[in-house]
Amino acid sequence: MNLFRVAVLLSARSSCRAVAVSLPRTYQPIARFNGTKAAAPASGPKEVTIRDALNSALDEELEHNEKLFLMGEEVAQYNGAYKVSKGLLAKWGPKRVVDTPITEAGFAGIGVGAAIAGLVPVIEFMTWNFAMQAIDQIINSAAKTHYMSGGTVHCPIVFRGPNGPPTSVAAQHSQCFAAWYSSVPGLKVIAPYSAEDHRGLFKAAARDGNPIVFLESELLYNYKFNLSEEAQSKDFLIPIGKAKVEREGKDVTILAFSRIVGACLEAAEKLSAEGINVEVVNLRTIRPLDKETIINSVKKTNRVVTVEEGWPQSGVGAELTALINEHAFDYLDAPVERVCGADVPMPYAKSLEDVAMVQVDNVVNAIKKVTYRNKH
């Protein structure tokens, strides 16, 4: 049975009734290796872009699970709006890499139906701003179905695409949705930073069996990172809900996620020359948060700065502050300081956009404030 027929049987607003369906037969890639030898095993770290890290992870998961498929606007014939899916149509064919019309609510709903029927859809949004057209499918259909069915209906689906502000695209295309989706029970929300994060966390998401919101960054796609030999393995997974201490420190903790981790590391390096030893924690996952790593870092440094590209009110930093106050208040030597995007719709003018977005100096000033080094 064609996967679209399976999905139509279970529309995006389907009830939780059991539906008898036949899963499609094993997908056969339309292009194979034609007898060439497999690539030699990885030997040491190599430099890759975030785009290539995601592409390899997608390719490997298409191979790993015949029920997994990629669907979205321009993912197939155009190789993806950001070329993340480059070459996958040629290798896996149009049943595994599916182009859609410009109708986010439609193909997100088809994806939810396919997931309930037993497939594993990876739904790509050209930007998470466009996913607002599909937010009912993500929250009311994907996130709640397992609970509302008494645990009898599963929805293994990954929604992915670029999140947060790129540049010069103004207010309607520059939002961070980490706080939005992390407030929803039933969803897991991932916001990776490095190439290792993107590979290991995407592969974990594809195998998790639950609805996953996977928040990438358009500005990160061209960034290059060293990928360890371990992370190049097809079996490399990063546990969902586990943060990573990117830099050890003793004076202050920075909690950040996605692209802005890079700015935090830059700020930490800058402040090391002034004798401030900064610990940078890459959250990786926003829901569930790694409470143990967060609290242990706070107990060590006694000062905290949270950094995010979203708005301050009801943001991820606000949740982190509440968490720290509940579990580590007596360890604090200063109030938690939050660094966020400006509390305005994103301006289009470059001069105003630069002021509205989080910059390295914003992080530096916040660290100086909590360590009482700021003279202003």
C-alpha positions, -999 to +999 in steps of 0.1 A: +000+000+000+014+034-009+024+055+021+001+083+011-029+059+011-018+048+046-016+084+058-050+093+043-066+065+063-053+084+093-058+121+087-040+146+108-072+149+129-077+112+132-092+097+163-074+073+184-093+043+170-072+014+159-070+012+121-060-020+103-035-011+076-008-029+055+026-014+057+044-009+024+069-036+012+105-030+017+117+001-001+144-006-027+170+021-033+170+031-070+208+035-070+233+012-054+271+010-051+274-011-083+299-034-068+324-008-056+341-015-023+328+000+009+345+031+022+375+025+044+368+027+081+373+061+097+408+068+109+409+098+132+389+130+133+378+148+102+364+182+095+328+184+083+301+210+079+268+208+099+251+202+065+272+172+058+268+158+093+231+159+089+232+145+054+252+115+065+230+109+095+199+110+073+215+086+048+225+061+075+191+062+091+174+056+058+196+025+055+191+015+091+153+015+090+133+007+059+102+023+075+119+057+077+113+083+050+120+120+045+092+144+034+090+181+028+092+210+004+121+207-021+138+178-002+140+155-032+146+169-067+161+202-054+183+183-029+168+204-001+165+241+004+198+240+023+212+209+005+209+188+037+192+160+016+217+162-013+219+130-032+193+111-011+167+110-038+191+095-063+202+069-038+169+060-021+142+069-046+109+089-045+092+066-019+119+074+007+125+110-002+092+127-009+087+162-023+055+180-012+035+210-021+038+242-001+013+230+025+029+226+060-004+216+076-010+190+049+023+172+049+028+174+087-006+158+090+003+131+065+034+125+085+015+120+117-009+096+100+020+076+086+037+075+120+006+062+137+003+036+109+038+023+117+062+043+095+089+066+107+085+100+090+112+127+091+093+159+083+114+188+071+102+224+074+120+249+053+121+270+084+103+265+118+086+298+112+066+281+084+058+252+109+033+276+126+010+265+098+013+230+111+015+236+149-019+220+154-006+188+138+026+188+159+009+196+193-026+182+191-020+152+169+016+141+174+023+151+210-009+141+225-019+109+207+001+085+229-014+099+261-050+102+247-049+066+235-040+053+269-005+044+257-018+022+229-010+044+199+026+054+192+038+083+170+074+079+160+081+111+140+109+137+137+100+173+128+132+191+117+144+223+101+162+256+108+152+275+139+161+309+153+172+341+135+193+339+104+200+374+090+182+399+070+148+381+068+129+403+093+103+396+119+083+367+104+113+345+097+136+351+127+119+334+157+133+308+181+107+282+189+127+263+216+106+277+245+073+272+225+077+235+219+096+227+251+065+237+271+045+209+255+043+175+273+046+146+248+073+163+227+111+159+230+129+191+219+165+189+206+187+219+197+222+207+187+254+228+183+283+208+168+286+183+140+288+156+166+256+169+182+237+169+149+248+134+139+244+117+172+212+134+183+194+131+149+202+094+148+189+090+184+158+110+174+151+088+144+152+057+166+135+071+197+099+062+188+084+095+201+075+128+185+107+148+183+112+185+175+147+189+161+158+226+160+187+233+137+202+267+128+204+281+093+235+300+102+253+268+114+248+248+082+281+260+067+301+259+099+329+233+101+336+211+131+359+183+138+340+150+139+357+124+161+363+089+148+337+076+172+311+100+159+317+088+124+304+054+132+270+044+119+260+033+154+270+066+171+241+079+192+240+107+218+214+101+246+185+125+244+184+146+275+221+146+282+240+180+281+277+184+274+302+205+292+320+221+263+345+240+285+354+234+322+355+263+345+351+273+382+340+309+383+307+310+364+284+286+344+270+295+310+239+275+299+233+277+262+221+257+232+223+256+194+244+282+175+248+306+204+270+280+222+298+292+198+294+328+210+295+316+246+328+297+240+342+329+223+332+350+253+347+324+277+380+326+258+380+364+258+374+365+296+401+340+304+426+367+296+410+387+325+412+359+349+376+347+347+373+310+344+340+302+326+323+268+323+302+264+291+274+239+292+258+229+258+223+219+268+217+199+235+182+190+246+156+215+259+130+189+268+140+170+288+166+191+304+197+175+319+190+186+355+219+167+369+246+183+347+230+218+352+228+216+390+262+200+394+278+229+374+259+255+395+271+239+427+307+241+414+307+277+401+279+294+422+271+318+394+250+313+362+243+331+329+217+316+306+220+325+269+194+320+241+184+337+209+147+337+218+127+364+236+131+368+274+095+364+286+086+327+293+119+317+276+142+288+281+163+310+304+133+316+326+127+279+329+164+273+338+163+300+364+132+284+380+150+251+380+181+264+396+161+283+423+142+251+431+173+228+433+204+249+439+193+283+453+216+280+484+246+275+461+241+308+443+265+338+451+246+361+426+212+362+409+210+342+377+215+365+347+197+360+314+209+369+279+182+368+253+172+383+220+157+417+222+120+417+233+108+431+199+099+416+165+132+412+146+140+444+127+150+441+090+176+470+090+210+455+096+220+481+122+189+473+143+191+436+137+227+435+151+214+452+183+184+428+186+205+396+182+227+382+209+263+392+204+295+380+222+297+413+241+263+407+256+275+374+270+308+390+283+289+418+300+265+394+317+294+373+330+311+404+344+279+413+361+274+381+379+311+379+389+309+416+400+336+427+375+313+451+357+320+487+367+289+501+351 
